[in-house]
Amino acid sequence: MSTTTALSHYSEANVLKALFFNTDFPAALANTYIALFTTMPAQDGTGGVEVAGNAYARQTVSGGTHNTGAGAGWTSIVTDATSSTITNANDILFPVATPSGWGTILGIGIYDLVSGGNLIALGVADSSVAINAGDQYKIAAGNLSINLA
């Protein structure tokens, strides 16, 4: 699966506050948590259906330092003529779906907490994938991008 995500309204508002109103952005995230959706939420985080049960859990991607722009879980920021992008540096491997499947995964969300929390970014998968009992969902290194254009 390959997914390019966009910032949520929560993140967009905090970026604007930090840039134009001298307001501190919420604390840097030591970790981010990847969620899977069977129904995509709106940009404000409402209305989505996250996978639940059957051994599912959000997966942790560790953050980095602002000085280097890279973390254990994310690549360095790449900037070109049209955008700035980071991608997952390592495979993101979800647990095996058991005893039942999870349904059809349509996309992902990136959160600031392992449960609940603020939706940081979201994206629709390039292709949907049905996760049946015994299947394991994986986002290969480099296949989850956060792009600011």
Secondary structure, DSSP 8 states (H G I E B T S, - for coil): --EEEEE-HHHHHHHHHHHHS----S---SEEEEEEEEE---TTS-S-EE--STT---EEEE-EETTTTEESSB---EE-SS-EEEEBSS-EEEEE--SS--EEEEEEEEESSSSS--EEEEEEEEEEEEE-TT-EEEE-TT-EEEEE-
